[in-house]
Structures are given as C-alpha cells and as structure tokens.
Amino acid sequence: MRVLLLFLLAITTTAAGAAEKDAGLLPNPGFDKEMSGWVFRPGDPSLAAIVDAGGERGKVLELHPDGKILGVETEKLELGKALEADAAYEVTALLKNEEIKNGVFAFSMYCYDAAGKALRQIAFYGLNTKSAPHDWKRVRGEFGKGSANPLPEGTASICIRFSFYEKSGNCQAKVLVDDVILKKHQPAVKNDWPAEVVADVGDLQVRFESRSFWTLYRIDYQGTRLCHDRWGSHYGTVAFFPGVGFIGSGHTENENEEVLSRALEVDGKPVAQPETTYRCRKIVLRKESKVRTLHYKTTITVADNRIWEEVILKADEPTKVDLIYHFMHPWTHTATEYLAEMPDGTRVEGSFTDSKKLLLDKPAKWSAIYDAPSGKGAVTYVLEVPEAQPWSTLYWDQPERYRKHYLRTFVKSTVPANEELRYRIVTVPFAAAAEKWKEEAAKVAATCAPGS
C-alpha cells in the first residue's frame, strides 16, 4: 500500500511540475518541443541549442551568438485571437546569465501593426558587459490595457523576444532561457493617469514623470531650468543590488520598480483623474512602491517655493545592497560651485570642474549648489535620517551632463527587516549675485531648520 501511495505521489508531483511548466498562453514555454513556436530573427540554429540543464529544469534554450547579432522570438500573437485587445498581460522568464563579453542582451517584446510593421519595442530586462553572471532568476514584464506598458495605437500583434545586439555585430555571450510564461494580468495600479503632470507652483515649475514610476523630473525656478528634465538624469530612490545593478526610479535596465498605489492632491483636494497641467498653490504626490524585497512610501510636496521629499524604507527580509541613493537631483551641468554645512557647524565648499569625481561625500546638514550663468542656486536641507544608520551627501561632477546630488546610505550593507526607516529633505531655490550667493544660501538654510 505504501509503495502504491509513493507511486501515486510521484505521478501527481510530475504532473503538477509539467502543468506548471506548461502554464500560460504560449504553446511551448519550456522548450520541451525544441524550437516549436519560436523563430530566429535574425540568426539560425548554429547560434542556439536546446540543452539539458538537469534536475527540474530539463530542456532549456541556450543562446550563444558567437560574433553575430541574434534574436529569438515567439511566433506573432494576434490581438483578437491569441490575445485580447482590452486586457493586460504579464510575461515572465527564467534566465541564467553565464557571460556577456561583448554587446547587450534584452528580454523584450515587439508590437506590430496590421501590415507587420514594428511599432515599438518594450524592454523588460537587460544585461551588458558590466552585468555580473547570475544563476537562474525569474524576471518579468507587463503590457496591455491599464499596465505600465500600454500597447501603441494600431497594434495588431506582438511577440516576446530574447535578443543580442552590438553595433559592429560582434555579440559574444551565453544566456540560458526557460519557462517563458505569458498570462493575463491584473496590474497593481491601473494605468489611467497621463504620462506626466506639470505643475506651476509660485516661482517653481515641476514635472512628475510616469516612466520613472512617478518621480520628480524637472525643477524650474523663476523660468530657469535648475534641475534637468532629460531622460537618463533620474530623480527619486534607487538601490544597487549585488550582482544585478541599479533598480528603481528611471533605472529600468535590470528590473522595474513596481508601483502599488499613488495619489495626487492639488490645493488640499484629492484628484482621482489628474490633468496634465496645473497652476496651484500646493501639489502633493504620494506613492507606495516595491523593488524586490524593499518597500517605499514616497511623498513629494511642492508649496511656498519649496519642495519637500520624504521616503520611508522598509524591507520584507534582511536585504543586502551595495548602496541606496535617495533624493537624486540632477542639477544642470552649468552649476559652478557648491557649499555644505556639517552637523558641527563647519563648512565645506568647492567648485565644479568637470572632474567626473564624487565630491563632498560627508553627512551634510545642508548643501547648496550655485549656477553662476543664471545667478540662481538651491539649498537642500536634511530634515530627518534614521538614527545609527551611516549616510553621506554626494555631488557627481559630470561634464556636459549634470552636477548630480545624492543622499547615499547602506554602502555594502544590509537593510534590516521590518524596520521603517524615514528620510526627509527640503529643497529651496534662490537667486543671488555671485559674490553673495554663499551668504544667501546660509540664510535660506536657516529658514529650513526644524523650529525655525
């Protein structure tokens, strides 16, 4: 009897494993039927192989471009047939990065119109020569109505794609793929907000950006651009995970930040369906989001010619990181000088010289930049940091790019589990003549101190 029970259990377990591997809308998600349902574009079978990974993995797809550009994708999935036009979908895949010697790798999708013309590529996960090799890891993306990636108008079909690219064609890499699961999906947050919200608040104009999962993306003061509005010059919070890289805010090269909730308030009134522009006295953006095991509660408040930013960090479990940056501000590359006051009252100052170096690197009570060409600057005052957690203020002196401000914490460290760690700053722009800007910055900083 026991032998029979064990036999039945083995059959049930095997069947369950097979069902899990075959789940989803793709006909051959685990490559058990070799390359059935998959096509090369470009490339050929000499650049790939179905190999036995052993154990529960079984057959997997091994991609090794060997000096050529390579793309492997699903046969086209038509809207109205394989997929519903008004639904959202989630696609996940197990990936193993053995090496990226030359070129880049992307897990993505393509959208096509009725004539077969490519409308857009939507990237979910990327690897490059700086990406550390990693064992099997499940990565995900989403697309469709209400998701972070709505399909472009005119989409008639899509495909899921794994590809390598290098401008000379010399791709040298090895990546393994398994269990490519495509399912209908209910997004955590319905994507019914506009792509951006621009607000004029007193002398300030700010922009909130959807592509960076709702962070600041512009700071103008009295008509002058002080903080870049340029994709790649990210704001907000980002974490660097060992062996993976940056995740969070506009850093989508590895994984996406997941927005769990968001809310907008204008002049004290909640707004369910935001407009694209506002002229108001006060605007507040709140969101809850998740990056792997890290949860963020972020609040941005703009009023009285000031910008308050708060983030509450909490980890589901002890989480190793190489660093976390909060309150990134890409001040324009024309900024010429900086000034900072330490907790003991001493001051540090310097010039931006396009050195490409990280400057200051101290836990500054407040710091300020000054842009001599415009005669304007901005003070950033640190209102709150968690006790006993080391941190520092940095400026990255990048030529023709930015003078980027960071509050850095958890360097080569572990974020403790189930502790709410609160960080708060306020940023205040000002105008001053070059010979008096440091005096003005100190006066502005004094107005930011708690109890002032």
Secondary structure, 3 states (H helix, E strand, C coil): CHHHHHHHHHHHHHHHHHHHHCCCCCCCCCCCCCCCCEEECCCCHHHEEEEECCCCCCEEEEECCCCCCEEEEECCEEECCCECCCCEEEEEEEEEEEEEEECEEEEEEEEECCCCCEEEEEEEEEECCCCCCEEEEEEEEEEECCCCCCCCCCCCEEEEEEEEECCCCCCEEEEEEEEEEEEECCCCCCCCCCCEEEEEECCEEEEEECCCCCEEEEEEECCEEEECCCCCCCCEEEEEECCCEEEECCECCCCCCEEEEEEEEECCEEECCCCCEEEECEEEEEEEEEECCEEEEEEEEEECCEEEEEEEEEECCCEEECEEEEEEEEECCCCCEEEEECCCCCEEEEECCCCCCEEEEECCCEEEEEECCCCEEEEEEEEECCCCCCEEEEEEEECCCEEEEEEEECCCEEECECCCEEEEEEEEEEECCHHHHHHHHHHHHHHHCCCC
